Amino acid sequence: MKVKIEFYATFREKYGKGLVIESSPSLDDAMKAAARVLGDSFLKDIYDDRGDFRTDVMITVNGRNLLDMKQEVVLKEGDRMAIYPPVAGG
């Protein structure tokens, strides 16, 4: 199935506007499929040292923040993910 991933702010500068990937319904599989196109640095940008999603990176699936979802995310054909880098400033 095809899933769209969009990037924002510094991730857009690093990885481009976005891409469409072929993936299983697993969110981890989708990220690994994206890394095959974008390179292993992508995985380091979104996962922490334990292999969990970084809490300072916002990932949404169809507009819903991954951190707010209580159950495991199961992707469907045509789903849209958006990935935002850590916010900095002052």
C-alpha positions, 0 to 999 in steps of 0.5 A: 500500500502507498503512504505519503510522508511530508516533512516540515521546517529543517526536515524539509530542507534535509529530506525534501518536501515529502515522498510516497512509499510502499509499506505494510500497515506497520508504522515502523515498516513505513519509517524503514521504507522511507529510510531506504530512500532517504538514508539511515540518518532519517532513522537517527532523526526520528528514533532515540537510542532505545528504538522509540520515537523521539519525543521532541519530534512530532509525527502525525498520522492523518492530522493526529499526533502520534503521542496522543494515540492510545493504541498502535497505529495501523496504516491504511492505503492513502494515509498521510504522515507529517514529520516536524523536527524539534522546535528551537528558538527563544 
